[in-house]
Amino acid sequence: MTSLTWDSVLAWRLRRQHLAERADREAALAVVSDIAGLHAQVFSSAELTLWARVDGLRPGWLAHALWEDRALVKTWAMRGTLHLLRSDELATYVGALARLRPRHHVPAWQRAYGLEREQADAMLAAVAEALDGEPLTREALVAAVGERVGDPAVTERLGSGFGELLKPAAFTGDLCFAPNDGRLVRFTRPAGWIEGFAAPGPDEAASEALVRRYLRAYAPAPREQFQRWFGMTSPAEAGRWLKALGDEVCEIDVEGGRGWMLAQDVDEAAAAAPSGVVRLLPAFDHYVVAAPRDAEAVLPTEHRARVYRPQGWLSPVLLVDGRMAGVWSHDAGRRGRVAVTVEPFAPVGRDVRAGVEAEAERLAAFLDGEPEVAWT
């Protein structure tokens, strides 16, 4: 079994996730592809996730790509969380998600929302039918589904348990987000929103493609890490997806821990070395989402609660050569100043401070302000 060090693994991950060397703005969509989408629970964090990896990005680029060019699509995907995905890759994600047991067929899900399986099936079929036209607000969608289903219980549940009840429709490619109507969220059907899109249904080739994409950026990964990232309920199922790639993957030892990696990437990872990379990553950054939660080399145990917080909140992170070295925040609301506050987990040296200053200047330029850095 090949052995790697955390130093080389983290240096390789930084390179693969466009953090060691940023991409040009013309390659922004390629970056979205390489890191498997943008976590979009908070839109400003999604924008900063891309900013952290792309030079020359301007505010508004992401919204334009999403709502005007339709090069990106907003939908529920991995872990049931909101993501911005490349529109021309949506079928891959849908095909992989559709291989999981349908969420609304799980008895616990049915009990939680007071629906029988037949009611859930009827509701989701009605959602797809109702969205096969103009985008609908939440209220309009609930009304349209209620009219089609004719079951007051279904209408009541959809009106109260809104997001969770619609996720299964997103997983099968029958729902995505449309531009808001003022402050009102709207939904549409991908087939009518994205040119050439057709939902593939459960697709083994799609799931294999997604596993490869994940491993290209986040390997080496044990099955439990992939399970958590994708949102599977079973580590065994995650293991089967990884092993389905056969000789394309191999198991790697990283200082006593094991994980799967594409065989073609092993030599490159072994040759990677730390180069003094300092980055300010925003909340919900993909590097943090997909990082191993039990590796002391990445984030010491005593600091994990400051990064991985309750209710699924992920803090902005100070990253030094791939290691989480602190948390930070920013405030762009004071007289044209962009105030960056950094809380390192341990004293940092001159090179790290200089790296943070450079990151703060870059952030301030992006937000059209002047930087102001404070250390606590």
Backbone torsions as a table, in degrees:
resi	resn	phi	psi	omega
1	MET	NA	132.8	178.3
2	THR	-70.9	139.5	177.8
3	SER	-113.6	137.7	176.6
4	LEU	-126.1	159.0	174.5
5	THR	-97.2	159.5	175.8
6	TRP	-64.8	-33.7	177.8
7	ASP	-56.8	-47.2	-177.7
8	SER	-72.2	-39.4	-180.0
9	VAL	-61.9	-46.5	-177.4
10	LEU	-69.1	-36.6	175.9
11	ALA	-63.0	-39.9	178.5
12	TRP	-66.9	-42.7	178.8
13	ARG	-62.3	-41.3	177.7
14	LEU	-58.2	-42.4	179.6
15	ARG	-65.4	-46.6	-176.7
16	ARG	-67.8	-26.5	-179.4
17	GLN	-97.7	16.2	175.8
18	HIS	59.9	33.9	176.3
19	LEU	-103.7	-28.6	175.9
20	ALA	-72.4	-42.1	177.3
21	GLU	-137.0	119.1	-175.2
22	ARG	-74.0	152.2	177.9
23	ALA	-85.5	161.6	172.5
24	ASP	-76.6	159.8	-177.5
25	ARG	-58.8	-33.4	-179.3
26	GLU	-63.8	-19.0	-179.0
27	ALA	-101.9	15.4	-175.3
28	ALA	-59.3	-41.2	179.4
29	LEU	-66.4	-34.0	176.7
30	ALA	-65.3	-35.7	177.5
31	VAL	-64.7	-43.7	177.3
32	VAL	-56.6	-41.5	178.1
33	SER	-65.1	-45.6	-174.2
34	ASP	-63.8	-33.1	-178.6
35	ILE	-100.8	12.5	176.2
36	ALA	63.2	53.3	173.2
37	GLY	88.4	-179.1	177.5
38	LEU	-121.9	127.1	175.4
39	HIS	-64.6	123.6	-168.2
40	ALA	-121.4	24.9	176.2
41	GLN	-59.3	-36.5	174.1
42	VAL	-123.2	115.4	-171.8
43	PHE	-62.2	-39.1	-179.2
44	SER	-63.5	-32.4	177.1
45	SER	-70.4	-37.9	176.1
46	ALA	-60.6	-41.3	179.3
47	GLU	-64.1	-40.4	179.9
48	LEU	-73.8	-27.4	173.3
49	THR	-60.7	-41.4	177.2
50	LEU	-72.8	-40.5	177.2
51	TRP	-55.8	-38.2	-178.2
52	ALA	-64.6	-17.7	-173.4
53	ARG	-117.5	-7.4	-172.4
54	VAL	-130.0	125.7	174.3
55	ASP	-83.3	143.3	176.9
56	GLY	83.2	3.4	178.1
57	LEU	-68.7	141.3	179.0
58	ARG	-118.8	150.7	175.2
59	PRO	-55.5	137.3	-179.3
60	GLY	97.2	-17.3	-179.7
61	TRP	-60.0	-42.9	-176.0
62	LEU	-66.3	-44.3	179.5
63	ALA	-63.1	-38.3	179.0
64	HIS	-66.1	-43.7	179.2
65	ALA	-63.9	-30.1	-177.7
66	LEU	-81.3	-50.6	-170.4
67	TRP	-99.9	-25.6	-178.5
68	GLU	-97.4	-58.6	179.5
69	ASP	-74.4	-24.8	-174.9
70	ARG	58.0	28.2	176.1
71	ALA	-76.0	-21.1	175.0
72	LEU	-119.4	157.8	178.5
73	VAL	-135.1	140.0	179.1
74	LYS	-99.9	126.3	-177.8
75	THR	-160.6	168.4	171.5
76	TRP	-82.9	132.3	-176.9
77	ALA	-140.0	-123.5	-175.2
78	MET	-53.5	137.8	178.8
79	ARG	62.2	11.8	-177.7
80	GLY	71.0	19.7	-179.1
81	THR	-103.9	159.6	-179.4
82	LEU	-70.5	134.7	177.6
83	HIS	-135.9	154.5	164.9
84	LEU	-104.6	119.3	-177.8
85	LEU	-118.0	155.8	172.2
86	ARG	-64.8	131.8	-177.4
87	SER	-61.1	-37.3	-178.7
88	ASP	-76.6	-0.7	175.7
89	GLU	-115.7	1.7	-177.4
90	LEU	-58.0	-38.9	-178.6
91	ALA	-60.5	-33.7	177.6
92	THR	-63.8	-46.8	-179.9
93	TYR	-65.7	-43.0	179.7
94	VAL	-62.9	-44.0	179.9
95	GLY	-61.0	-37.5	178.1
96	ALA	-72.5	-45.5	-179.9
97	LEU	-62.8	-35.3	-178.5
98	ALA	-68.7	-15.4	177.6
99	ARG	-75.1	-19.4	176.9
100	LEU	-74.1	155.3	175.4
101	ARG	-58.8	129.3	-178.4
102	PRO	-53.1	129.8	-176.8
103	ARG	-55.8	-39.7	-176.1
104	HIS	-78.2	-0.3	174.0
105	HIS	-96.4	-2.5	179.4
106	VAL	-83.9	124.3	-177.1
107	PRO	-53.5	-39.3	-179.2
108	ALA	-62.9	-38.0	177.6
109	TRP	-64.8	-44.1	-179.8
110	GLN	-62.7	-42.0	179.1
111	ARG	-65.5	-39.5	-177.5
112	ALA	-61.8	-32.3	-176.1
113	TYR	-112.4	8.1	173.2
114	GLY	64.0	35.8	-179.3
115	LEU	-122.4	143.7	168.4
116	GLU	-81.2	162.0	-178.7
117	ARG	-59.1	-40.7	-178.8
118	GLU	-64.3	-37.7	177.6
119	GLN	-65.8	-41.8	179.2
120	ALA	-64.1	-43.0	178.3
121	ASP	-60.6	-43.8	-179.4
122	ALA	-65.3	-40.2	-179.9
123	MET	-61.8	-47.1	-176.1
124	LEU	-71.2	-32.6	174.0
125	ALA	-64.5	-37.9	179.1
126	ALA	-70.1	-34.5	176.2
127	VAL	-60.1	-47.8	-179.8
128	ALA	-60.9	-42.3	-179.1
129	GLU	-67.2	-42.4	-177.6
130	ALA	-65.7	-31.7	-177.7
131	LEU	-87.3	1.5	180.0
132	ASP	-82.6	60.3	-177.7
133	GLY	179.9	-137.9	179.8
134	GLU	-71.5	149.9	176.0
135	PRO	-57.3	147.1	-177.3
136	LEU	-123.6	141.6	170.7
137	THR	-72.1	170.6	178.6
138	ARG	-56.1	-49.3	-177.2
139	GLU	-62.7	-41.6	-179.8
140	ALA	-67.1	-36.4	178.8
141	LEU	-67.3	-43.2	178.0
142	VAL	-59.7	-43.8	180.0
143	ALA	-64.8	-42.7	-179.2
144	ALA	-65.2	-40.0	178.4
145	VAL	-67.5	-42.8	179.2
146	GLY	-59.5	-39.8	179.2
147	GLU	-65.5	-37.7	-178.2
148	ARG	-76.7	-38.9	-175.8
149	VAL	-82.0	-37.4	-179.8
150	GLY	68.6	27.3	-179.0
151	ASP	-125.8	107.9	-177.7
152	PRO	-56.4	-33.4	-179.4
153	ALA	-64.1	-39.9	179.0
154	VAL	-65.9	-44.3	179.7
155	THR	-61.2	-41.9	179.9
156	GLU	-64.6	-44.7	-179.3
157	ARG	-64.9	-42.1	-178.8
158	LEU	-65.4	-35.1	180.0
159	GLY	-70.9	-26.5	-175.4
160	SER	-102.7	-32.5	-178.3
161	GLY	-109.2	47.2	-162.5
162	PHE	-52.1	-65.7	-172.0
163	GLY	-61.7	-48.4	-176.0
164	GLU	-63.4	-32.2	-179.6
165	LEU	-76.0	-21.2	-179.5
166	LEU	-91.6	-17.1	-176.5
167	LYS	-56.7	-41.8	178.8
168	PRO	-57.7	-32.3	177.7
169	ALA	-69.1	-35.0	176.1
170	ALA	-67.5	-39.1	-177.3
171	PHE	-65.9	-25.2	178.9
172	THR	-98.2	5.4	177.0
173	GLY	79.4	23.3	-179.9
174	ASP	-103.7	0.0	-177.2
175	LEU	-152.5	140.2	167.4
176	CYS	-149.5	174.6	-179.2
177	PHE	-85.2	146.4	172.1
178	ALA	-113.4	170.2	178.0
179	PRO	-58.5	144.3	177.9
180	ASN	-61.1	153.5	168.2
181	ASP	-102.6	91.6	-170.6
182	GLY	66.6	-119.7	177.1
183	ARG	-95.4	0.5	-176.1
184	LEU	-90.0	124.7	176.0
185	VAL	-67.9	141.6	176.3
186	ARG	-127.3	156.3	-179.5
187	PHE	-127.9	157.3	175.4
188	THR	-148.6	-178.3	179.2
189	ARG	-104.7	130.0	-176.5
190	PRO	-53.6	-35.4	-178.3
191	ALA	-61.0	-28.5	178.4
192	GLY	-95.6	-12.4	-176.7
193	TRP	-100.1	-35.9	-176.3
194	ILE	-110.0	120.7	-178.5
195	GLU	-61.3	127.1	175.6
196	GLY	82.7	2.3	-178.3
197	PHE	-76.8	136.9	172.4
198	ALA	-142.4	125.6	-179.0
199	ALA	-65.3	127.6	-173.7
200	PRO	-85.2	-15.2	-169.2
201	GLY	75.1	-179.8	-179.8
202	PRO	-54.1	126.9	-171.1
203	ASP	-138.4	109.5	-179.6
204	GLU	-64.5	-37.8	178.6
205	ALA	-63.6	-37.2	178.6
206	ALA	-66.2	-42.2	179.8
207	SER	-66.0	-37.2	177.2
208	GLU	-65.3	-39.5	177.9
209	ALA	-63.5	-38.7	180.0
210	LEU	-70.5	-37.6	175.7
211	VAL	-61.0	-43.4	178.3
212	ARG	-60.4	-44.5	-179.0
213	ARG	-61.8	-42.5	178.8
214	TYR	-61.5	-47.9	-177.0
215	LEU	-67.0	-31.0	179.6
216	ARG	-63.3	-24.8	-177.4
217	ALA	-110.7	-29.0	-167.7
218	TYR	-122.1	5.6	178.9
219	ALA	-73.9	166.3	-10.3
220	PRO	-70.7	141.8	-175.5
221	ALA	-135.8	126.3	170.8
222	PRO	-69.7	164.5	-176.2
223	ARG	-59.9	-34.3	-179.1
224	GLU	-65.7	-33.8	178.8
225	GLN	-69.8	-42.7	176.4
226	PHE	-66.0	-40.0	177.9
227	GLN	-56.1	-47.4	-178.5
228	ARG	-65.9	-42.3	-178.5
229	TRP	-62.5	-43.9	-175.6
230	PHE	-81.3	-30.6	-179.3
231	GLY	99.2	29.2	176.8
232	MET	-80.2	157.0	177.2
233	THR	-91.2	-16.6	-172.6
234	SER	-125.9	124.2	173.3
235	PRO	-60.9	-33.1	-179.5
236	ALA	-63.3	-40.0	178.4
237	GLU	-65.7	-41.1	177.0
238	ALA	-60.1	-40.4	178.0
239	GLY	-62.9	-38.3	179.5
240	ARG	-65.7	-38.8	178.9
241	TRP	-65.0	-41.1	179.4
242	LEU	-66.2	-45.9	-176.9
243	LYS	-72.6	-17.2	179.0
244	ALA	-63.7	-17.9	178.5
245	LEU	-79.2	-5.0	173.6
246	GLY	59.9	-129.3	-176.2
247	ASP	-71.4	-7.7	176.8
248	GLU	-68.1	-23.5	-177.2
249	VAL	-117.1	156.6	174.6
250	CYS	-144.8	159.0	179.6
251	GLU	-91.8	135.2	-174.9
252	ILE	-120.1	142.1	172.7
253	ASP	-96.8	127.4	176.4
254	VAL	-120.8	92.6	178.5
255	GLU	50.5	46.2	176.0
256	GLY	99.5	-14.9	175.9
257	GLY	-104.3	150.8	-177.8
258	ARG	-113.6	147.3	177.0
259	GLY	-158.6	163.9	-177.7
260	TRP	-94.4	146.2	-178.4
261	MET	-148.8	150.3	172.5
262	LEU	-66.0	130.2	-175.9
263	ALA	-58.2	-33.9	-177.4
264	GLN	-70.8	-11.9	-177.9
265	ASP	-99.7	-7.4	-172.0
266	VAL	-62.6	-47.8	-177.2
267	ASP	-62.8	-40.4	179.3
268	GLU	-63.8	-42.4	179.0
269	ALA	-65.1	-40.2	-179.4
270	ALA	-63.2	-30.8	-177.3
271	ALA	-86.5	-12.0	-177.4
272	ALA	-71.5	148.5	-177.8
273	ALA	-144.8	151.0	178.4
274	PRO	-58.4	144.7	-178.6
275	SER	-134.7	18.2	177.5
276	GLY	79.1	30.0	-178.5
277	VAL	-74.1	125.7	175.7
278	VAL	-120.3	126.1	-178.9
279	ARG	-137.8	146.4	169.5
280	LEU	-102.4	109.4	-179.4
281	LEU	-97.0	140.6	-178.0
282	PRO	-77.6	175.0	173.4
283	ALA	-58.6	142.5	177.3
284	PHE	65.4	22.3	179.3
285	ASP	-63.7	145.7	-176.8
286	HIS	-63.7	-31.1	177.0
287	TYR	-58.8	-42.2	-178.3
288	VAL	-75.5	-40.4	178.7
289	VAL	-55.7	-44.9	-172.1
290	ALA	-96.5	2.5	-178.7
291	ALA	-71.0	150.4	175.4
292	PRO	-65.2	134.2	-176.4
293	ARG	-85.4	-11.7	-173.5
294	ASP	-117.3	18.0	-178.2
295	ALA	-102.6	111.8	179.7
296	GLU	-59.6	-31.4	-178.0
297	ALA	-67.4	-25.0	-178.9
298	VAL	-91.5	-44.2	-179.6
299	LEU	-154.9	112.1	179.8
300	PRO	-58.5	145.8	-175.7
301	THR	-52.8	-41.6	-173.9
302	GLU	-67.2	-12.6	-178.7
303	HIS	-109.1	-1.1	-173.9
304	ARG	-62.6	-36.9	-178.8
305	ALA	-66.4	-18.4	177.9
306	ARG	-82.8	-18.7	178.1
307	VAL	-101.0	-51.9	-179.1
308	TYR	-97.7	94.8	-169.9
309	ARG	-99.0	170.7	-178.6
310	PRO	-59.7	159.5	-179.5
311	GLN	59.1	26.3	174.0
312	GLY	76.5	13.4	-179.4
313	TRP	-78.9	132.8	177.3
314	LEU	-114.5	122.4	-174.7
315	SER	-72.1	155.2	166.3
316	PRO	-61.9	142.9	-169.9
317	VAL	-126.9	137.4	166.8
318	LEU	-84.4	118.5	-176.4
319	LEU	-110.5	127.1	178.4
320	VAL	-125.7	110.3	-177.0
321	ASP	50.5	41.5	175.3
322	GLY	84.8	-4.9	-180.0
323	ARG	-101.3	137.9	179.7
324	MET	-78.1	110.1	-171.2
325	ALA	-108.7	2.0	179.4
326	GLY	168.3	-178.4	174.7
327	VAL	-123.7	166.1	-177.9
328	TRP	-154.0	169.4	175.9
329	SER	-149.4	166.4	176.6
330	HIS	-143.4	154.5	179.9
331	ASP	-136.6	116.4	-176.6
332	ALA	-105.3	22.7	-172.0
333	GLY	-108.8	11.4	-174.2
334	ARG	-115.4	100.1	171.6
335	ARG	48.1	45.5	176.6
336	GLY	75.7	8.3	178.8
337	ARG	-96.8	143.4	171.5
338	VAL	-109.4	99.4	-175.7
339	ALA	-86.6	118.4	179.1
340	VAL	-108.8	121.9	178.7
341	THR	-111.7	124.1	-175.1
342	VAL	-114.6	132.8	178.8
343	GLU	-121.3	87.6	179.7
344	PRO	-70.3	151.5	178.9
345	PHE	-77.3	-20.0	179.5
346	ALA	-152.3	160.6	178.8
347	PRO	-54.6	139.4	-179.5
348	VAL	-116.4	156.1	-177.1
349	GLY	-86.9	-177.9	-176.9
350	ARG	-61.9	-39.3	-178.1
351	ASP	-64.7	-40.9	178.8
352	VAL	-66.5	-42.3	178.4
353	ARG	-61.5	-39.6	177.4
354	ALA	-65.6	-38.8	177.5
355	GLY	-63.5	-40.4	177.5
356	VAL	-65.5	-42.3	177.6
357	GLU	-58.3	-42.2	179.3
358	ALA	-65.3	-41.0	177.7
359	GLU	-64.0	-41.1	179.7
360	ALA	-65.2	-40.0	176.7
361	GLU	-62.5	-40.9	180.0
362	ARG	-66.0	-41.5	178.5
363	LEU	-64.6	-43.6	-180.0
364	ALA	-62.0	-39.5	177.4
365	ALA	-63.2	-39.6	179.1
366	PHE	-63.7	-38.4	-177.2
367	LEU	-93.2	6.8	176.7
368	ASP	60.1	54.8	178.5
369	GLY	-147.2	-172.5	178.0
370	GLU	-110.7	135.8	-175.2
371	PRO	-77.0	150.0	176.4
372	GLU	-147.2	113.0	-173.2
373	VAL	-108.6	132.4	175.6
374	ALA	-126.7	141.5	178.3
375	TRP	-112.0	137.7	179.0
376	THR	-127.3	NA	NA
